[in-house]
Amino acid sequence: MPLGLIALAIGAFGIGLTEFVIMGLLPDVAADFAVSEAAAGWLISGYALSVVVGALGLTAATVRLPRKPVLVGLLVLFILGNSLTAMASTYEVAMIGRVIAALCHGAFFGIGAVVAADLVPANKKAGAIAIMFTGLTAANVLGVPFGTLLGQHSGWRSTFWAISGIGVIALIGILVLVPAIKHAAEGISLRKELGAFTSLQVWLSLAITVLGYGGMFGAFTYIAYTLTEVTGFNETSVPWLLMLFGIGLFAGNWIGGRMADKSIDRTLLFFIAALLAVLIAFAALASNPVATMVALFLMGGFGFGTVPGLQSRIMQFAGSAPTLASGANIGAFNLGNALGAWAGGLGIAAGLGYTSPIWIGAAITVAALLVVLVAMSLAKKSAKTPELVPAC
């Protein structure tokens, strides 16, 4: 395994940690800045929206630049943003720090996925992307619980200083371990990268990402309410129960990456269909503690098992111009998060109960499954179905 993949995974770990750990620290942040919980929540929403902007804007702006220096610059931006949040004296400054850190998120994963794929042979590209995304899953399994504990015991700012330190480690790792892969800038242009979006399969890939991820997060966003109000778990048990979900993410990412190297579309079809079955069973059996714990693990596994395949698929159909499409797909993941959270919230607001987000997530997943079937059918009919080729 190329050591550069480890450096990319460390960067992914830090970025995943700064995205999710603030959810457990919101009460402390709100109290420190004397703002409402709703206002503090914008530190999450503002981050997600900025990810989409950065995924497209920064990726497009740097498309002709060598990828290794771009990754280094993105990590510098990440360190500055988290450091600014850690030392913020006002809510507004903290928000600026969050936005700065978020801008690097989509571009780092988008460009990093292309770099990871370039480090290995063609038949191992999805697995290489999965290794990089292992950092993101590890952030959920280990980083978020321990980051939350650190913030609760030493102040929420200490968590963001620790995240900045992780960014420094990732920066050094990329400088030392990631080779300066030749990047023929003269053959790359923004117009060529935008040309990838003339492919219907690229748009279908983005739709699968939005709907597939939206289905999982529709169920997951309000999971704390389901666990306490429906299943009957104590609130203190929730962080440890969520570790089951995180372990599922880790396992699904690892298995999904290896399966996608054999067949991307069949892997996506399997994982999305399995996710649909799990969500239906979870919604029906949410009052059962044992069934709920099993469902948490499987929901994370089947939900995140799609990620290496989704990222590989869009790079595959983007052909020789994968960078902007790869970044757009990272933005699509975040749009899926927003879609799922919004739709699940509608169910609760309508008085349908705390299992309604799971049923709504299942409905969104049905749409994802239909798009996968359409995409597979069109790909088979095409006489020019592209092979998985090096993304350089």
N, C-alpha and C positions, 0 to 999 in steps of 0.2 A: 504493500500500500504506500503510495507517495506521501511523504511527510507533510507536503503542502496541504493535503486534505485535513490534517489535524489542525493546522493553523486556521483554515477556513471554518472548521467546526467550532473552534474557540470563539471566533468572531460571531458565529451564529448563536452560540451560547449567550454571549453578552447581549446581543440584540434581542434575543428572545426573552431574556431576563428583564431588560428595561421595559419591554412591552407589557409583560404580564404581572410583574411583582407589585406594581403600584396598586393593583386591585385590592390586595390585602392591606395596603397602607393608607388607603383613602381617608379613613376616619382621622388618622394622625395628621395627614397633610391638611385636611379641612380645618382641624382644630388649630394647627400652627398658623395658618394664614387667615383664620377667622372668616371662612367662606362656607357656604352651604355645601351639603353633600353633592347636590346637583352640579354646582359650579366646579367642585373638585373632580367630578366625573368627566368634565371636559378635558382634563389632563389625559384621559384615555381616548375619548372621541377625537380630540384634536390631534393626538398622535396618529390614530388610524387614518384620518383624512390626509395628514401630511405624508404618510407612507405612500399613498396613491400618487400624490404629487411628485414625490421624490423618485418613485419607481419609473415614472415616465419622463419627468423633466431632467433629472440628473443623468439618467441613462442615455437619453437623447443627446444631452450636452457633451457627454464624454465618449460617444460612440467611436470616434476616430482616434482616441488616445490609447496608449498601451494599457492593458488591463491591470497589471500589477501596481503601477503607480496610482491608478484610479482607486483600487482597493485600499491602498495606504491612505490616500486622501480622504476616503469615506470614513475610515476608522478614526482619523484625526477629528473629523466632524462629529463622530459619535462620542469621542472622549470629551470634546469641548461642550457638547450639548448636555451630557450627563453631569459634568462638573458644574456647569452653570445652574442646573437644577438643584444640585446638592448645596450650593452656596447662596441660592436665591433668597433675597430678603423680602420679596413680595410675590404674590400669586402670579402676577403678570410676567415677572422674570422667570419663574418656574415654568410657565407655559411656553415662553420663548425657548427655554432650554429643551423642553420636550419636543417642540417642533423641529429644532435643529437636529436633535438625535434621530428623530423619525425620518428626516429627509434622506438619511443614509441607508435606512432599512431596506427599502425596496430595491435600490440600486445595488446594494451589497449582495443581496441574495440573487438578484437577476444576473449581475456580472459574475458573481462568485460561482453560480451554477455552471456558467459557460466555462470558466477557468477550471473548475473541478472536472468537467467532462473532457477538457483538453489534456488533463494529466494522465488519462488512462486510455487503453485501446477502445475501439468502437463498441465492442460487445460488453463493456463494463461501465458504460457512461451513467446509466440509471443508478447503479450501485455506488458510483463515486458521488453523485448528487445526494444519495441517501446518507452517505457518511457525513457530508457537510451538514445536512439537515438534522443529523444526530445531535448536533449542538443545540438546536432549537428544542428537540424533544427532551434533552437532558436539562434544559432550563426549566421545563415544566415539572420534571420528576424531582430534581434536586434543588435547582436554583431558587424557584419561587418559595417553597416552604422555608428554606434556610435564610433566604433573603428577607422574608417576612419576619422571621424570628429575630434576625439581626436588627431590623428596623424597629421592632417592638421593644427590644431591650436597650438599644443604643441610639434610638432616634432614627426617623425615616431617612434623614440625610446621609447617615452612615451607609445605608444600602446603596445609594447612588454614588457615593465615593468608591465603594467596592466595585460597582459596575464599571466605573471609569478605570479602575485598576485592571479589570479583566480586559477592557479595551486596549490598554497599553500592552498587555501580554499578547493579545491577538495581533497587534500592530508589529511587535517584534517578531512574532512567529511568521507572519507573511513576508516581512523583509528578509528573513533568514531562510525560510523553508520553501516558499513558492518561487519556482523558477520564472525567469523573465521570458515567457513564451512569446515567440515571434508573432507579431500582430501586424498583418499587412494593411496598414492604414490607407494606403493608396487605393486599395480595393474596397474600402469600406466608406460608406457615406450615409448620412441621415436619410437621404432619399431611398437608398437601397434597403436600409433597415425598415423604413415605412412601407416599402414594397412588400414585405412579408405579410402585411395586413390585407393584401389583396387575395390571400388564400382563405377560402371558406373554412378549411380545416383549422386554421389558426383561430378564427372566431369561434368555431365550435369547441376548440380546446379551452378558450377563455370562458365560454359558457359553462362547460363541465366543471371548471374550477370554481366559478362563482356559486353554482348550484350545489355541487358536491360538498364544498366546504361550508356553504350556507346552511345546508341540512344538518350537519354535525353541530355547528355553533348555534343554530336555532334551539337545539335541545340543551346545549351545554351552558349557554349564557345565564340561564336562570336555574341552574342545577342545584344551587344551594337551597333555594326555596323548595324544590322537589324533595331533596334529601331530608329537610327538617319538617316540612309541612305535610308531605305525603307519606314518605317512608317512615318518619318518626325518629330519625337520628338526632342526637344532641348536636348543638352548634359547634361544640369543641371538637367533634369528630370530623367535621367537614374537610378541613385541610388534609387530614390523613386519608380520607376517602378519595379525595381528588388525586392523591398520589397513584391510586389504581388507574385512573384515567391517564395520568402521565406515563406510567409504565406501559400502558397499552399503546400510547403514541410512539414510544421508543421501539417496542416490538413490531408494530405495524410498519414504521418507517424502514426498519432493517429488512423485514420480509418482503415488503412491497418493492423495495429497490432491486432485490435479487430477482423477483418474479418479473418485473418490468423489463429487465435486460433480456428476457426470453420472449416476451410479448407484451407490449405496452397496452394495447387496447383490451386484450383478454384479461389482463391484470386489473385494469380500471373497471371493467364490467363485473368481475368477481367481487372486488372490494366494495363497490357502490351497492351492488345487490345485497351483499352481506350486511352492510351498514343499514340498509332499509329494513332488513329482517330484524336486526338488533333493536332499532328504534321502535318498531311496532311492538316487539316483545317487552321492551322497557316500559313503554307507555301503558301497556296492559298489566304489567306486574310490578309497577313502581311502589306499591304498598308492601312488597315483600323485601326485607333487608338483604337476604342472600342473593335473590335475583337482581336486585339493584346493584350490588357490588360487582357481580359478574357482568352486568350490562355496562357499567362504567368502564371496565377494562376493555371489553369488546368494542364499545363505541369509539374509544380512543384508538384502538388497534386498526379497525376497519376504516375509520375516518381518516387517519393520517397515513394509512398504507397507500392511499392514492397519490400522495404528494410527489414522490420521485417520478412516478409515471406521468402525472400531469405536467411536471416541469420538463421532463424529457420529451413528451409528445409535442409541446408547442415549439421546442427547439428543433425537433425533427422536421416539422412541417414548415418552419421558417427557413429551412435550408441553410444557405451560406450567410444569412443575415439574422442570427438568432438573438443578438444581444438585447435589442429593444423589446422584442417579443417576450423574451425571458423576464425582463423587468416588468412588462405589462402583466404577466401572469402572477407575479408577486402582488401587484396592485389588485388583481382579481381575487386573490385569497382574502385580502382585507375588505373588498367589497362584499364578499361572501359572508365575512364576519358581521358586517353591518346589516346585510339583508336578514341573516338569521336572527340577530338580536332584535331588529325592528319587528319582524314577523312574529317572533315569540312573544314580544311585549304586547302586540295586538291581542293575542289570545288571552293573556292574563288580564289586560284592561277590559276585555269583553266579558269577563267573569267566567271564563271557561275552565279555570282552575290551573294548578301548577303542573299538571301533566300536559296541558295544551301545547306548550312550546315543543314538547317531544313529538306529539302528533303533527304539528306544523313542520317540524324538521323532517319528519318522514315524508310529508307531502312534497317538500322541496327536493328531497332525495329522489322521489319518483321522477320528477322533472329532469334531474341530472341523469338518471338511468336512461330515460327516453332519448336525451341528447347523445349519450354514448352510443346507443344503438343506431341512431341516425348517422353519426359520424363514422362508425364502423362500416355501415352499409355503403355510404358514399365512397369511403376509402377503397373498399373492395371493387367497386364499379370503375374506379379511376384506373386508367391504363398506366398512369404515371405516379402510382403510390410511392412516395419517397422512402428510401431506406434510412436507417439511423446512421448519419454520417458525422464525421468530426466537425465540431462547431467552431472552426477557426478560419 
